[in-house]
Each structure stands twice: as structure tokens, then as C-alpha cells.
């Protein structure tokens, strides 16, 4: 990923400003959402977890680069919203299925509380890593 990023051409000032304005629109949208709701619950990946090192997937018959599957987490990185990812299930292949909880800025205690509540009802709450 770092090699790819370093190999890209420099960003023009116009593109930088456009990206910052897009990020500001995202922040505005989330601010409106969090006026009505305390937490946003969403997937981490649109597929179950996968083995380390897999770079490509076939989804609905199309090859998809693994980096494109991270779309649910990118807005959090751009906006600075607090979030937590937690295991909430298991795929047929035995791989974890994660959800993420997102809260408003400075609302870490809210998402930690909701994560605790979800964990208490999760089918995988008793799983522990093997020694």
C-alpha cells in the first residue's frame, strides 16, 4: 500500500481543495445523523473476514480488489469519528463476522457502552483465543 501511495503523482491544489470540501460534506452529513441517533451500526467488510494476504475476491462473478472492500471504514478515517469494531458472528467457514459501531465526535463512552450491550447478546461472546 505504501509503495502504491508513494508511486502516485503529486496531488494538485485544486484536487486537494476538492477532497477537503468533500470531507467537510461528509462531516456535515454525519453531524446531522448524530443529531437524531446516538450510534451507527454497520458492517466492517461486506464479506466475512478472510485469511491474511488475500488480495482479491470474486463477488457476484466479478473480481474485486481487497482494498475496495474497506469502504465502510474509510469515512471514519476521513471525518475523525470514533468507532469500534467487534466480532459479532461466525461465517460458515469459521471466520469472524465483525460489525462496527460509530459515534459522534467525543462520544467514545457511548459506543463502548453499546459495544458492551452487543457483546452481552452475541452468539460468540464466550469465544476466547486459543493458547
VMD Tcl script that builds the backbone (N, CA, C; Angstrom):
set m [mol new atoms 393]
animate dup $m
set s [atomselect $m all]
$s set {name element resname resid chain x y z} {
  {N N UNK 1 A 0.836 -1.186 0.000}
  {CA C UNK 1 A 0.000 0.000 0.000}
  {C C UNK 1 A 0.878 1.245 0.000}
  {N N UNK 2 A 1.908 1.257 0.841}
  {CA C UNK 2 A 2.788 2.435 0.914}
  {C C UNK 2 A 3.496 2.664 -0.414}
  {N N UNK 3 A 3.971 1.582 -1.038}
  {CA C UNK 3 A 4.633 1.730 -2.345}
  {C C UNK 3 A 3.680 2.318 -3.377}
  {N N UNK 4 A 2.442 1.850 -3.349}
  {CA C UNK 4 A 1.446 2.369 -4.283}
  {C C UNK 4 A 1.228 3.855 -4.048}
  {N N UNK 5 A 1.047 4.227 -2.778}
  {CA C UNK 5 A 0.800 5.634 -2.452}
  {C C UNK 5 A 1.985 6.518 -2.839}
  {N N UNK 6 A 3.214 6.045 -2.562}
  {CA C UNK 6 A 4.399 6.836 -2.883}
  {C C UNK 6 A 4.632 6.933 -4.382}
  {N N UNK 7 A 4.112 5.964 -5.125}
  {CA C UNK 7 A 4.278 5.969 -6.566}
  {C C UNK 7 A 3.274 6.837 -7.311}
  {N N UNK 8 A 2.304 7.372 -6.611}
  {CA C UNK 8 A 1.297 8.214 -7.254}
  {C C UNK 8 A 1.847 9.616 -7.515}
  {N N UNK 9 A 1.356 10.272 -8.545}
  {CA C UNK 9 A 1.807 11.651 -8.799}
  {C C UNK 9 A 1.321 12.593 -7.696}
  {N N UNK 10 A 2.000 13.727 -7.559}
  {CA C UNK 10 A 1.585 14.717 -6.563}
  {C C UNK 10 A 0.162 15.192 -6.844}
  {N N UNK 11 A -0.549 15.506 -5.789}
  {CA C UNK 11 A -1.925 15.986 -5.891}
  {C C UNK 11 A -1.919 17.476 -6.178}
  {N N UNK 12 A -2.733 17.894 -7.130}
  {CA C UNK 12 A -2.831 19.324 -7.429}
  {C C UNK 12 A -3.575 20.032 -6.302}
  {N N UNK 13 A -3.351 21.326 -6.177}
  {CA C UNK 13 A -4.035 22.101 -5.141}
  {C C UNK 13 A -5.549 22.059 -5.358}
  {N N UNK 14 A -5.992 22.105 -6.605}
  {CA C UNK 14 A -7.431 22.049 -6.894}
  {C C UNK 14 A -8.025 20.718 -6.420}
  {N N UNK 15 A -7.319 19.607 -6.672}
  {CA C UNK 15 A -7.800 18.301 -6.233}
  {C C UNK 15 A -7.800 18.204 -4.709}
  {N N UNK 16 A -6.781 18.781 -4.084}
  {CA C UNK 16 A -6.701 18.767 -2.621}
  {C C UNK 16 A -7.881 19.534 -2.021}
  {N N UNK 17 A -8.150 20.704 -2.544}
  {CA C UNK 17 A -9.266 21.523 -2.043}
  {C C UNK 17 A -10.589 20.803 -2.255}
  {N N UNK 18 A -10.752 20.181 -3.416}
  {CA C UNK 18 A -11.975 19.430 -3.701}
  {C C UNK 18 A -12.149 18.271 -2.709}
  {N N UNK 19 A -11.059 17.579 -2.394}
  {CA C UNK 19 A -11.121 16.471 -1.443}
  {C C UNK 19 A -11.459 16.975 -0.036}
  {N N UNK 20 A -10.877 18.094 0.353}
  {CA C UNK 20 A -11.188 18.662 1.676}
  {C C UNK 20 A -12.651 19.095 1.759}
  {N N UNK 21 A -13.169 19.649 0.686}
  {CA C UNK 21 A -14.577 20.044 0.673}
  {C C UNK 21 A -15.486 18.823 0.739}
  {N N UNK 22 A -15.104 17.749 0.069}
  {CA C UNK 22 A -15.878 16.509 0.133}
  {C C UNK 22 A -15.853 15.947 1.554}
  {N N UNK 23 A -14.701 16.008 2.208}
  {CA C UNK 23 A -14.602 15.540 3.597}
  {C C UNK 23 A -15.485 16.392 4.504}
  {N N UNK 24 A -15.526 17.678 4.254}
  {CA C UNK 24 A -16.369 18.563 5.063}
  {C C UNK 24 A -17.850 18.234 4.869}
  {N N UNK 25 A -18.243 17.905 3.649}
  {CA C UNK 25 A -19.633 17.498 3.404}
  {C C UNK 25 A -19.954 16.200 4.147}
  {N N UNK 26 A -18.982 15.281 4.168}
  {CA C UNK 26 A -19.167 14.043 4.937}
  {C C UNK 26 A -19.356 14.356 6.414}
  {N N UNK 27 A -18.499 15.208 6.969}
  {CA C UNK 27 A -18.619 15.576 8.384}
  {C C UNK 27 A -19.978 16.218 8.656}
  {N N UNK 28 A -20.417 17.096 7.757}
  {CA C UNK 28 A -21.736 17.727 7.917}
  {C C UNK 28 A -22.856 16.687 7.920}
  {N N UNK 29 A -22.772 15.716 7.012}
  {CA C UNK 29 A -23.785 14.664 6.941}
  {C C UNK 29 A -23.836 13.837 8.212}
  {N N UNK 30 A -22.664 13.466 8.718}
  {CA C UNK 30 A -22.631 12.707 9.968}
  {C C UNK 30 A -23.129 13.552 11.133}
  {N N UNK 31 A -22.806 14.831 11.156}
  {CA C UNK 31 A -23.289 15.710 12.237}
  {C C UNK 31 A -24.811 15.724 12.259}
  {N N UNK 32 A -25.437 15.783 11.089}
  {CA C UNK 32 A -26.903 15.740 11.014}
  {C C UNK 32 A -27.432 14.399 11.516}
  {N N UNK 33 A -26.788 13.313 11.101}
  {CA C UNK 33 A -27.211 11.979 11.536}
  {C C UNK 33 A -27.166 11.881 13.058}
  {N N UNK 34 A -26.066 12.336 13.657}
  {CA C UNK 34 A -25.897 12.180 15.101}
  {C C UNK 34 A -26.706 13.184 15.917}
  {N N UNK 35 A -27.411 14.063 15.271}
  {CA C UNK 35 A -28.403 14.870 15.991}
  {C C UNK 35 A -29.618 14.021 16.343}
  {N N UNK 36 A -29.866 12.979 15.541}
  {CA C UNK 36 A -31.044 12.129 15.735}
  {C C UNK 36 A -30.729 10.783 16.366}
  {N N UNK 37 A -29.509 10.284 16.167}
  {CA C UNK 37 A -29.143 8.948 16.626}
  {C C UNK 37 A -27.849 8.995 17.419}
  {N N UNK 38 A -27.735 8.104 18.389}
  {CA C UNK 38 A -26.523 8.058 19.215}
  {C C UNK 38 A -25.406 7.238 18.580}
  {N N UNK 39 A -25.793 6.196 17.830}
  {CA C UNK 39 A -24.807 5.252 17.308}
  {C C UNK 39 A -25.203 4.836 15.896}
  {N N UNK 40 A -24.204 4.584 15.078}
  {CA C UNK 40 A -24.397 3.984 13.763}
  {C C UNK 40 A -23.783 2.592 13.819}
  {N N UNK 41 A -24.568 1.572 13.490}
  {CA C UNK 41 A -24.100 0.186 13.460}
  {C C UNK 41 A -24.003 -0.225 11.999}
  {N N UNK 42 A -22.840 -0.693 11.590}
  {CA C UNK 42 A -22.638 -1.070 10.197}
  {C C UNK 42 A -21.633 -2.220 10.117}
  {N N UNK 43 A -21.491 -2.768 8.943}
  {CA C UNK 43 A -20.509 -3.835 8.747}
  {C C UNK 43 A -19.099 -3.232 8.675}
  {N N UNK 44 A -18.110 -4.081 8.883}
  {CA C UNK 44 A -16.719 -3.673 8.684}
  {C C UNK 44 A -16.333 -3.970 7.242}
  {N N UNK 45 A -16.635 -5.166 6.816}
  {CA C UNK 45 A -16.437 -5.595 5.425}
  {C C UNK 45 A -17.764 -6.137 4.913}
  {N N UNK 46 A -18.013 -6.028 3.616}
  {CA C UNK 46 A -19.267 -6.576 3.083}
  {C C UNK 46 A -19.233 -8.094 2.919}
  {N N UNK 47 A -18.135 -8.708 3.358}
  {CA C UNK 47 A -17.971 -10.166 3.318}
  {C C UNK 47 A -17.404 -10.597 4.671}
  {N N UNK 48 A -17.493 -11.888 5.006}
  {CA C UNK 48 A -16.850 -12.333 6.245}
  {C C UNK 48 A -15.341 -12.109 6.178}
  {N N UNK 49 A -14.705 -12.130 7.324}
  {CA C UNK 49 A -13.247 -11.992 7.366}
  {C C UNK 49 A -12.610 -13.058 6.477}
  {N N UNK 50 A -11.396 -12.808 6.069}
  {CA C UNK 50 A -10.700 -13.713 5.171}
  {C C UNK 50 A -9.302 -13.969 5.707}
  {N N UNK 51 A -8.666 -14.955 5.175}
  {CA C UNK 51 A -7.313 -15.276 5.608}
  {C C UNK 51 A -6.369 -14.143 5.215}
  {N N UNK 52 A -5.333 -13.960 6.001}
  {CA C UNK 52 A -4.359 -12.903 5.774}
  {C C UNK 52 A -3.689 -13.074 4.414}
  {N N UNK 53 A -3.475 -11.976 3.743}
  {CA C UNK 53 A -2.745 -11.988 2.486}
  {C C UNK 53 A -3.589 -12.116 1.238}
  {N N UNK 54 A -4.893 -12.320 1.371}
  {CA C UNK 54 A -5.757 -12.417 0.199}
  {C C UNK 54 A -5.933 -11.008 -0.367}
  {N N UNK 55 A -5.613 -10.841 -1.630}
  {CA C UNK 55 A -5.674 -9.512 -2.225}
  {C C UNK 55 A -6.830 -9.293 -3.173}
  {N N UNK 56 A -7.543 -10.382 -3.503}
  {CA C UNK 56 A -8.601 -10.266 -4.497}
  {C C UNK 56 A -9.702 -11.269 -4.172}
  {N N UNK 57 A -10.932 -10.874 -4.451}
  {CA C UNK 57 A -12.089 -11.727 -4.198}
  {C C UNK 57 A -12.959 -11.768 -5.434}
  {N N UNK 58 A -13.760 -12.813 -5.549}
  {CA C UNK 58 A -14.761 -12.897 -6.606}
  {C C UNK 58 A -16.108 -12.721 -5.919}
  {N N UNK 59 A -16.786 -11.629 -6.254}
  {CA C UNK 59 A -18.084 -11.315 -5.665}
  {C C UNK 59 A -19.076 -11.138 -6.807}
  {N N UNK 60 A -20.138 -11.917 -6.783}
  {CA C UNK 60 A -21.139 -11.899 -7.856}
  {C C UNK 60 A -20.486 -12.053 -9.228}
  {N N UNK 61 A -19.479 -12.931 -9.284}
  {CA C UNK 61 A -18.824 -13.230 -10.555}
  {C C UNK 61 A -17.799 -12.202 -11.009}
  {N N UNK 62 A -17.545 -11.170 -10.220}
  {CA C UNK 62 A -16.571 -10.140 -10.610}
  {C C UNK 62 A -15.399 -10.135 -9.640}
  {N N UNK 63 A -14.189 -9.951 -10.175}
  {CA C UNK 63 A -13.008 -9.835 -9.330}
  {C C UNK 63 A -12.990 -8.458 -8.685}
  {N N UNK 64 A -12.755 -8.441 -7.377}
  {CA C UNK 64 A -12.743 -7.194 -6.608}
  {C C UNK 64 A -11.464 -7.156 -5.791}
  {N N UNK 65 A -10.717 -6.069 -5.898}
  {CA C UNK 65 A -9.510 -5.875 -5.111}
  {C C UNK 65 A -9.892 -5.715 -3.637}
  {N N UNK 66 A -9.122 -6.323 -2.752}
  {CA C UNK 66 A -9.441 -6.310 -1.321}
  {C C UNK 66 A -9.530 -4.892 -0.763}
  {N N UNK 67 A -8.739 -3.960 -1.281}
  {CA C UNK 67 A -8.770 -2.597 -0.739}
  {C C UNK 67 A -10.111 -1.918 -0.986}
  {N N UNK 68 A -10.848 -2.325 -1.998}
  {CA C UNK 68 A -12.151 -1.715 -2.273}
  {C C UNK 68 A -13.231 -2.175 -1.299}
  {N N UNK 69 A -12.952 -3.225 -0.550}
  {CA C UNK 69 A -13.947 -3.739 0.389}
  {C C UNK 69 A -13.949 -2.974 1.702}
  {N N UNK 70 A -13.020 -2.066 1.882}
  {CA C UNK 70 A -12.889 -1.335 3.136}
  {C C UNK 70 A -13.694 -0.041 3.146}
  {N N UNK 71 A -14.628 0.091 2.237}
  {CA C UNK 71 A -15.386 1.325 2.083}
  {C C UNK 71 A -16.181 1.770 3.303}
  {N N UNK 72 A -16.554 0.837 4.174}
  {CA C UNK 72 A -17.348 1.222 5.344}
  {C C UNK 72 A -16.499 1.895 6.418}
  {N N UNK 73 A -15.185 1.685 6.374}
  {CA C UNK 73 A -14.322 2.286 7.391}
  {C C UNK 73 A -13.684 3.590 6.934}
  {N N UNK 74 A -13.601 3.808 5.643}
  {CA C UNK 74 A -12.928 5.000 5.114}
  {C C UNK 74 A -13.561 6.306 5.594}
  {N N UNK 75 A -14.885 6.449 5.579}
  {CA C UNK 75 A -15.457 7.725 6.044}
  {C C UNK 75 A -15.080 8.066 7.478}
  {N N UNK 76 A -14.882 7.048 8.311}
  {CA C UNK 76 A -14.478 7.310 9.694}
  {C C UNK 76 A -13.076 7.895 9.740}
  {N N UNK 77 A -12.187 7.361 8.920}
  {CA C UNK 77 A -10.826 7.884 8.874}
  {C C UNK 77 A -10.816 9.323 8.375}
  {N N UNK 78 A -11.650 9.620 7.417}
  {CA C UNK 78 A -11.694 10.961 6.822}
  {C C UNK 78 A -12.312 11.975 7.780}
  {N N UNK 79 A -13.326 11.568 8.527}
  {CA C UNK 79 A -14.067 12.510 9.371}
  {C C UNK 79 A -13.579 12.565 10.810}
  {N N UNK 80 A -12.815 11.570 11.238}
  {CA C UNK 80 A -12.339 11.546 12.610}
  {C C UNK 80 A -13.372 11.081 13.618}
  {N N UNK 81 A -14.427 10.434 13.152}
  {CA C UNK 81 A -15.441 9.906 14.073}
  {C C UNK 81 A -14.883 8.717 14.846}
  {N N UNK 82 A -15.250 8.582 16.118}
  {CA C UNK 82 A -14.793 7.420 16.878}
  {C C UNK 82 A -15.583 6.175 16.474}
  {N N UNK 83 A -14.890 5.074 16.399}
  {CA C UNK 83 A -15.539 3.827 16.044}
  {C C UNK 83 A -14.866 2.658 16.724}
  {N N UNK 84 A -15.600 1.579 16.810}
  {CA C UNK 84 A -15.056 0.347 17.376}
  {C C UNK 84 A -15.551 -0.811 16.522}
  {N N UNK 85 A -14.676 -1.756 16.285}
  {CA C UNK 85 A -15.019 -2.951 15.531}
  {C C UNK 85 A -15.023 -4.123 16.499}
  {N N UNK 86 A -16.005 -4.991 16.348}
  {CA C UNK 86 A -16.077 -6.145 17.246}
  {C C UNK 86 A -16.660 -7.347 16.518}
  {N N UNK 87 A -16.220 -8.509 16.935}
  {CA C UNK 87 A -16.772 -9.742 16.370}
  {C C UNK 87 A -18.194 -9.919 16.882}
  {N N UNK 88 A -19.077 -10.284 15.941}
  {CA C UNK 88 A -20.467 -10.489 16.328}
  {C C UNK 88 A -21.037 -11.800 15.811}
  {N N UNK 89 A -20.268 -12.497 14.990}
  {CA C UNK 89 A -20.749 -13.761 14.451}
  {C C UNK 89 A -19.618 -14.541 13.825}
  {N N UNK 90 A -19.980 -15.654 13.189}
  {CA C UNK 90 A -19.015 -16.528 12.549}
  {C C UNK 90 A -19.588 -16.998 11.217}
  {N N UNK 91 A -18.760 -16.967 10.185}
  {CA C UNK 91 A -19.196 -17.431 8.871}
  {C C UNK 91 A -19.240 -18.951 8.835}
  {N N UNK 92 A -19.824 -19.507 7.787}
  {CA C UNK 92 A -19.858 -20.963 7.615}
  {C C UNK 92 A -18.455 -21.551 7.564}
  {N N UNK 93 A -17.498 -20.727 7.116}
  {CA C UNK 93 A -16.107 -21.168 7.005}
  {C C UNK 93 A -15.360 -21.030 8.331}
  {N N UNK 94 A -16.048 -20.561 9.365}
  {CA C UNK 94 A -15.427 -20.412 10.669}
  {C C UNK 94 A -14.684 -19.098 10.861}
  {N N UNK 95 A -14.861 -18.171 9.951}
  {CA C UNK 95 A -14.177 -16.879 10.040}
  {C C UNK 95 A -15.080 -15.866 10.755}
  {N N UNK 96 A -14.467 -14.894 11.435}
  {CA C UNK 96 A -15.259 -13.907 12.176}
  {C C UNK 96 A -16.062 -12.993 11.250}
  {N N UNK 97 A -17.226 -12.619 11.711}
  {CA C UNK 97 A -18.026 -11.581 11.070}
  {C C UNK 97 A -18.070 -10.425 12.056}
  {N N UNK 98 A -17.564 -9.288 11.627}
  {CA C UNK 98 A -17.450 -8.127 12.509}
  {C C UNK 98 A -18.470 -7.059 12.170}
  {N N UNK 99 A -18.817 -6.294 13.183}
  {CA C UNK 99 A -19.617 -5.090 12.998}
  {C C UNK 99 A -18.801 -3.925 13.542}
  {N N UNK 100 A -19.166 -2.733 13.123}
  {CA C UNK 100 A -18.537 -1.571 13.720}
  {C C UNK 100 A -19.613 -0.628 14.236}
  {N N UNK 101 A -19.287 -0.024 15.353}
  {CA C UNK 101 A -20.148 0.982 15.960}
  {C C UNK 101 A -19.446 2.317 15.815}
  {N N UNK 102 A -20.202 3.306 15.398}
  {CA C UNK 102 A -19.666 4.640 15.193}
  {C C UNK 102 A -20.480 5.596 16.046}
  {N N UNK 103 A -19.788 6.534 16.665}
  {CA C UNK 103 A -20.467 7.540 17.473}
  {C C UNK 103 A -20.082 8.932 17.028}
  {N N UNK 104 A -20.724 9.884 17.608}
  {CA C UNK 104 A -20.405 11.275 17.310}
  {C C UNK 104 A -19.046 11.616 17.906}
  {N N UNK 105 A -18.489 12.712 17.464}
  {CA C UNK 105 A -17.207 13.156 17.985}
  {C C UNK 105 A -17.287 13.283 19.502}
  {N N UNK 106 A -16.277 12.795 20.173}
  {CA C UNK 106 A -16.147 12.822 21.636}
  {C C UNK 106 A -17.181 11.946 22.347}
  {N N UNK 107 A -17.770 10.991 21.635}
  {CA C UNK 107 A -18.787 10.110 22.235}
  {C C UNK 107 A -18.269 8.679 22.374}
  {N N UNK 108 A -16.991 8.547 22.698}
  {CA C UNK 108 A -16.414 7.212 22.843}
  {C C UNK 108 A -17.129 6.392 23.909}
  {N N UNK 109 A -17.532 7.030 25.000}
  {CA C UNK 109 A -18.196 6.284 26.074}
  {C C UNK 109 A -19.516 5.678 25.590}
  {N N UNK 110 A -20.198 6.354 24.682}
  {CA C UNK 110 A -21.461 5.831 24.143}
  {C C UNK 110 A -21.225 4.566 23.342}
  {N N UNK 111 A -20.238 4.590 22.438}
  {CA C UNK 111 A -20.025 3.396 21.615}
  {C C UNK 111 A -19.456 2.250 22.433}
  {N N UNK 112 A -18.665 2.557 23.459}
  {CA C UNK 112 A -18.170 1.489 24.325}
  {C C UNK 112 A -19.319 0.847 25.104}
  {N N UNK 113 A -20.257 1.651 25.550}
  {CA C UNK 113 A -21.430 1.119 26.261}
  {C C UNK 113 A -22.270 0.232 25.336}
  {N N UNK 114 A -22.537 0.713 24.123}
  {CA C UNK 114 A -23.336 -0.082 23.182}
  {C C UNK 114 A -22.579 -1.355 22.793}
  {N N UNK 115 A -21.264 -1.275 22.627}
  {CA C UNK 115 A -20.469 -2.468 22.316}
  {C C UNK 115 A -20.592 -3.498 23.438}
  {N N UNK 116 A -20.596 -3.032 24.668}
  {CA C UNK 116 A -20.762 -3.928 25.809}
  {C C UNK 116 A -22.131 -4.613 25.768}
  {N N UNK 117 A -23.165 -3.852 25.433}
  {CA C UNK 117 A -24.510 -4.433 25.325}
  {C C UNK 117 A -24.577 -5.462 24.196}
  {N N UNK 118 A -23.997 -5.141 23.040}
  {CA C UNK 118 A -23.988 -6.094 21.923}
  {C C UNK 118 A -23.221 -7.351 22.282}
  {N N UNK 119 A -22.083 -7.166 22.930}
  {CA C UNK 119 A -21.284 -8.318 23.313}
  {C C UNK 119 A -22.066 -9.246 24.243}
  {N N UNK 120 A -22.876 -8.684 25.110}
  {CA C UNK 120 A -23.628 -9.499 26.068}
  {C C UNK 120 A -24.685 -10.374 25.396}
  {N N UNK 121 A -25.121 -10.028 24.185}
  {CA C UNK 121 A -26.123 -10.833 23.485}
  {C C UNK 121 A -25.549 -11.567 22.271}
  {N N UNK 122 A -24.262 -11.405 22.021}
  {CA C UNK 122 A -23.623 -12.016 20.865}
  {C C UNK 122 A -23.486 -13.519 21.027}
  {N N UNK 123 A -23.702 -14.245 19.942}
  {CA C UNK 123 A -23.535 -15.712 19.955}
  {C C UNK 123 A -22.076 -16.112 20.146}
  {N N UNK 124 A -21.154 -15.191 19.955}
  {CA C UNK 124 A -19.728 -15.516 20.079}
  {C C UNK 124 A -19.111 -14.921 21.349}
  {N N UNK 125 A -19.945 -14.484 22.269}
  {CA C UNK 125 A -19.437 -13.794 23.461}
  {C C UNK 125 A -18.536 -14.659 24.323}
  {N N UNK 126 A -18.690 -15.985 24.256}
  {CA C UNK 126 A -17.879 -16.870 25.090}
  {C C UNK 126 A -16.597 -17.346 24.403}
  {N N UNK 127 A -16.396 -16.967 23.147}
  {CA C UNK 127 A -15.186 -17.412 22.429}
  {C C UNK 127 A -13.968 -16.706 22.990}
  {N N UNK 128 A -12.887 -17.435 23.115}
  {CA C UNK 128 A -11.607 -16.895 23.562}
  {C C UNK 128 A -10.529 -17.373 22.611}
  {N N UNK 129 A -9.480 -16.593 22.428}
  {CA C UNK 129 A -8.384 -17.056 21.568}
  {C C UNK 129 A -7.757 -18.326 22.145}
  {N N UNK 130 A -7.320 -19.207 21.265}
  {CA C UNK 130 A -6.662 -20.431 21.739}
  {C C UNK 130 A -5.256 -20.091 22.197}
  {N N UNK 131 A -4.767 -20.873 23.124}
  {CA C UNK 131 A -3.416 -20.622 23.673}
  {C C UNK 131 A -2.363 -21.275 22.850}
}
mol reanalyze $m
mol bondsrecalc $m
mol representation Tube
mol addrep $m
